[in-house]
Amino acid sequence: MSVLTSFWQRIDFFELFIKQLPRFYRRQDAILHSIVALLFFASLLMGTLNAQFFHFTVMDFPTVFLTAVPGLIVVWCVGVLIHAHYQRWGLFLTSFSQSFLFLVLMCYVICWTITTPFPPIDRYLLHFDDFFQFSTLGLMTWTYQQHWLIHILNFCYDTWFFQLLLTPLALALFNDRVETDRYFIATFVALFIGIAIYYFLPTIAPAGVLQSQYFSPDQHALVTRFYEVHRFLPVSTYDGGFIAFPSFHVINCLLVMYAWRRYAWVFLPLLVVNIFSIFSTMALGYHYLADVLAAFVIAYASVKLADYLLKRFS
């Protein structure tokens, strides 16, 4: 115990965090944290508008997430400070903290985004699908008749969360700082674009406007939660997703594949999994065709904007 006490006493925290940390703070970090700040202030603005004018029910934000933020900041600082001597592990620690920061921020932003005062646009999305002769119900009916396919689609659909978290960590272990920077910036940019679209053009997903025995309880939960929020009722369920248009599921699958494009042995298996995953978003009734097409556009725009920011300010 005395050895540990002596060790901590010898550390000059002022020197370490006030003088040394800025030396290793990069412009790439500043770009990412600027986007994080924009998302945070957008959340405050949406919350203020709801408190002052609309008074819709606000979902409970998990307090455990808030308590995790200081720890994530410390982990990030340690990663930045050790990167000069231990590049791989420094990048891993910063990637770890920023991956979980994304989850915390996404949950926080969605809590306020769902208080949108604008009417849902689902009927317009249905008209769009009809224009291209695409039927969500027809595809679902066919899919659920192929029992072997259901298991594959459910498995591939559920890999989304693990891809989202593990991609930057794995890239960090490969010491690929360029792709890690691009991935994080593109992911946070896509989150900002997606929540802005949802706030002004909200949706309640196919389960809210179509009738089918194949819609899952989670899909109905999304619809229930939307109506509870906008009818000033207590939120009874946090199951299921939150946003239909655009499909964040598809956006993140595309960003993950782009991040791995130079690693063929990872990219090719991911390509197969994510083809099924993207198809499953429509075949299982989670999304309209319009949601998926919009996701492709946003993923492309997010990567291009990330490239521009990195070239312009790095």
N, C-alpha and C positions, 0 to 999 in steps of 0.2 A: 504493500500500500504506500509506503514511504517513497519507493522508487517512482510510482505513478504520480504521486503528489509533487515530487521534485521535477518530474518531466513537465507537468502542466505549468508549474511555476516558471520554468525556463522559457516557455513560449510567450513571445511578445505579440499578443493578439492585435494590438494597434498596428504594429509593423506588418503583421501578416495580412490582415484584411483591409486595412486602410491604405497602406503604401504599396504592398506587393500585388494585391488583387487587380487594381486598375492596369498594371503593366501587362497582364495576361488577358484582359478583357478585349475581345476582338470586335471588329465591325459586324461580323456575322452574328455574334451574340446580340449586339445592339439592334440589328434588324429584327431578329426573332422576338426580342423582348419588347420592341416597339409594337409589334403586332399583338403580343399578349396584352399590352397596356390598352390598345385600341379595343380589344375584345372585352376587357374588364370595364372600361368606361362606357362601352355600348351597353353592357349589362346594367350599369348604374343608371344610365339614361332610360332604359326600358323599365327598370324598377321604379324610377321616379315618376315616369308618365303613368304607370299603373297605379301608384299610390295616390297621385294627385287627381287623376281623371277617371280611370276605369274601374279600379277596385276589384279586379278579378282575383280568384283564389290563387295564392302563390304556393307552389310545391315546396315541401320541406327539403332544404339542402342538407345533406349528411354532414353533421358537425365533425365527424372523424376526418373528413376531407380537409376541413379548415385546420385541424390540429396537425395534419401531415405537411402542410405548406412550409412551416419553418424548418422542418427536417429536410425537405426537398431542397430548400435554399442552401442549407449547410452542405448537403451532399454535392450540390452543384459547385459551390465555392471550393470544396476540397478537390473536386475533379479538375477545376480550372488551375488551381495552384500546383497540383502534382503533374500536370500534363507535360510540362517542359522536361521532366526527368522520366516519367512513366507514361508515354503517350497513349498506349493502348488502354491502360486502366483509367487514366484521366478522362479519356473520351467516353469510356464505358460509364463512369460515374455521372458525367454531365448528361449523357444520353438517358441514363436511368431516371435522373431527376426530371428531365424535360418530357419524357414519356408519360410519367405519372402526373406532371403538371398539366399536360394536355387533357388527361382524363378528368382531373379536378376542374379545370377551366371549362371543359365541355359540359359537364354536369351543371356547373354554376350558370353558364350562359343560357342553357336550355331552360332552366328554372324560370328565367325572365322572358325568354323568347316566346314561350308558350302563352304568355299573357297578351299576345297580339290582339289589337282591337279590330282587325280587318276580317272580313268574311272569308270562309274557305273557298278555294278555287277548284274543288274536285270535279265539278261538272264540266269545267273547261278542259281539264285533263282527260276526262272521259271522251269529250268531243274530239280531242286531239287523237286519242287512241282509235276512235271510230273512223276518223279520216284515213288512217293507215290500215283500217280493217283488222285491228288488233283487239282481241277479246280476252280480258283478264279471266272472266268466268270460264270461257271455253278452254283456255290453256290450263287453268286449275283442274277442271274436270278431267281433261286428258291426262294430266300429270298424276292425279291421284288414282287413276286406273292402272298406272305402271308402278306396282308396289316396289319393285327393285330400284326404281329411279328415286322414289321418295327418300330412301335411306341415304343415297348418295348426295342428294340435294341438301338434306338437313345437315349432314356432316360437313359438306363444303360451306354451307351458309354459316355454320357455327365457328368456322376457323377464322372468321373476320377479326374477332377481338384479339386472338393470339398473334395474327399477322401484324396487327396495328402496334402491339407492344413489343414484340420480339424483333421486328425488322431493324429498328435503330440500335437495339442492343447487339444484335448480330453484326451489323455493319461496324459498330464500334470495336468489336472483338477482331474484326478484319482491319482495324485501324484506318478505315475509309472515312476520313473527316469531311471530304468534299460531298460525298453522297449523303452522309448524315446531316450536314448543314442543309442541303437542298431538300431532303425529305422533311425535316422539321419545319422549315419555312413554308414549303408547299402545303403541308398538312394544316398548319395554323392559318394560312391564307384561305384554304378551302373551307375551314370552319367559319371564318369571318364572312366569306361570300355566302355560304349556305345558310347561316342564321339570318343574314340580312334578307335573303330571298324569302325564307320562311316567315319572317316577321311581317313583311308586306304582302306576301302571297301564301298564306297558310293553307295547309291541307289536313284532312283527317284520315287519309288512306282509304284504299278500296273497301275495307271492312265496314267503313262508315256509310257507304253509299250503295253498295252491292249486297245481294243476299246469296249466301252459299253455305252449305253444311261443312265446307272444307276450311273455312276461316278458323284459325286457332284461338284459344283463350287469350294469348298474348296480343293478337291482332285486335280482338275486341276490347282489350284493356286500353290500348292506345286511344280508341274512339271514346271509351267511357271517361278517360282522364281529360280529354279535350273538352268534352261537354261539362264535366264537373267544374273545371276551371272557369269556363265562360258562363256558367249558370250559378256561380258564387257558392258552390257546394264544396264540402271537404273532399280532398283527393283521397280516394279509397284504394287506388292501386298504382303501383310504380312498375308493374310488369310491362314487357313489350318495349317497342321502340318509341321514338318521339316525333321524328320528322320523316314525312314521305317524300316531299318534293323540295329539294333534290335528294336523291338517295345517297346518304353518307356511306352506306355499306359499299356501294359501287365505287364512290369516289376514293375511299381508302384502299380498296382492293387494287384500283388502277395505280394509285401512288406507290403502293408497295411493290407492284410489278415493275414500275419505272425505276424504283430505287435499286432493284436487283438486275436490271437489264444487262449489265456487264458480267454477271456471274451466271453463265448458262446453266450450270448444274443446279442452281437454286431457281432461276427464272423459269425454266421449262416445266418442272413439276408445279410451280406456283401458277403458271399459265393454265395448265389443265384444271387445277383446283378452282381457280377463279373464274374460268369460263362457266363451270357448273355453278359457282357461287353467284355470279351475276345473273345467270339464267334463273336460279332459284328465287331471286327477289321478285320476279314476275310469276314464275310457275307456282310458287307457294302462296301468292296473293299479297305479298308485302308492299309491292310497288306497281304503279302504272308504267307503261312503256315510256311515257314522257319523263318520269322520274329518272329512269336509267339513262335516257339520251341526254338529259340535263346534266347528269353526273359526269358523263364523258366530256362535255363541254367545260364544266367547272374544273375537272381534274387537269385537262389540257391547259386551261387558263392559269391555274395555280402553279403548275410547273414553269410555264413561261414567265409568269410574274416573279417567281422565286429566282429563276435564272437572271432576269433583268436586275433584280435587287442585289443579287450577289455580284454581278459584273459591275453594276453602277456604283455601289458603295463599299465594296471590299477592296 
